[in-house]
Amino acid sequence: MLGLCSAAYEVDFAPLMEAFHEPVHLLAYDSGVLVSHALWVTRWLQPGGLPPLRTAFVEAVATAPMRQGEGIGTALMREVNHAIATYDLGGLCPAQPGLYERAGWEHWQGPLSIRLPAGGLLPTPQEQIMILRLPATPLLDPRWPLSAEWRVGELW
Ligand SMILES: CC(C)(COP(=O)(O)OP(=O)(O)OC[C@H]1O[C@@H](n2cnc3c(N)ncnc32)[C@H](O)[C@@H]1OP(=O)(O)O)[C@@H](O)C(=O)NCCC(=O)NCCS
């Protein structure tokens, strides 16, 4: 799994993987060989004036370089959508938005920020976030402000 992520992202993924708090991994195999991976962690995304929503935040989506462009990542994301269906919301920070758009994810359009431990908000206008509406997702407008709790490492 680490080898696949390191090869796909072209970095040593070990320190990044260690930073994820209680990740749940989804692995795709072809003939017994690992070909694709995604994980999610629980985060608390807060759209507009709603209470923070229990959010499956998807990370480390990776397909083995030799197997990219075959539709495996798209199929994996559809499985992720099913696997996270009991959360209040899906969220992720996309490097390749097309992959997630095909799987039904939407771009957040409103202002993004991180809720600081000492209180207050850190605006993060440089970031791009996508969400997936799930059965328990309340009515929300992607033009509202959206915040997430602060965390060590990547803020989003
Ligand atoms: C992003 C990533 C996970 C996509 O995985 P993948 O298995 O290649 O995904 P898919 O094959 O479903 O889609 C990739 C492209 O191949 C195309 N494709 C899908 N099925 C195809 C098929 N049968 N034949 C040829 N091309 C196909 C898709 O149109 C897509 O192109 P687009 O996104 O420009 O529209 C993979 O490229 C990767 O590991 N990248 C490095 C890590 C990374 O950046 N991860 C994303 C973080 S957000």
The ligand as a Gaussian input file, in Angstrom:
#p B3LYP/6-31G(d) Opt

LIG

0 1
 C       -5.608000      10.240000      -9.938000
 C       -5.504000       8.734000     -10.095000
 C       -5.801000       8.052000      -8.774000
 C       -6.534000       8.291000     -11.141000
 O       -6.538000       6.878000     -11.169000
 P       -6.862000       6.106000     -12.528000
 O       -7.016000       4.667000     -12.178000
 O       -5.865000       6.463000     -13.565000
 O       -8.269000       6.758000     -12.864000
 P       -9.172000       6.520000     -14.173000
 O       -8.520000       5.571000     -15.098000
 O      -10.527000       6.175000     -13.678000
 O       -9.228000       7.966000     -14.779000
 C       -8.020000       8.586000     -15.181000
 C       -8.143000       9.097000     -16.584000
 O       -8.173000       7.993000     -17.450000
 C       -9.302000       8.097000     -18.317000
 N       -9.850000       6.766000     -18.465000
 C      -10.777000       6.183000     -17.674000
 N      -11.053000       4.963000     -18.120000
 C      -10.260000       4.749000     -19.190000
 C      -10.068000       3.668000     -20.077000
 N      -10.764000       2.530000     -19.955000
 N       -9.119000       3.787000     -21.026000
 C       -8.407000       4.907000     -21.145000
 N       -8.572000       5.988000     -20.349000
 C       -9.489000       5.903000     -19.397000
 C      -10.268000       8.974000     -17.629000
 O      -11.036000       9.703000     -18.577000
 C       -9.405000       9.874000     -16.820000
 O       -9.048000      11.041000     -17.471000
 P       -9.519000      12.482000     -16.896000
 O       -9.454000      12.408000     -15.387000
 O       -8.534000      13.437000     -17.475000
 O      -10.897000      12.668000     -17.374000
 C       -4.106000       8.311000     -10.627000
 O       -3.841000       9.044000     -11.800000
 C       -2.995000       8.558000      -9.628000
 O       -2.698000       7.679000      -8.824000
 N       -2.346000       9.759000      -9.693000
 C       -1.264000      10.097000      -8.808000
 C       -1.758000      10.398000      -7.435000
 C       -2.801000      11.506000      -7.422000
 O       -2.598000      12.584000      -7.969000
 N       -3.943000      11.207000      -6.778000
 C       -5.111000      12.083000      -6.765000
 C       -5.111000      12.924000      -5.590000
 S       -6.558000      13.941000      -5.575000

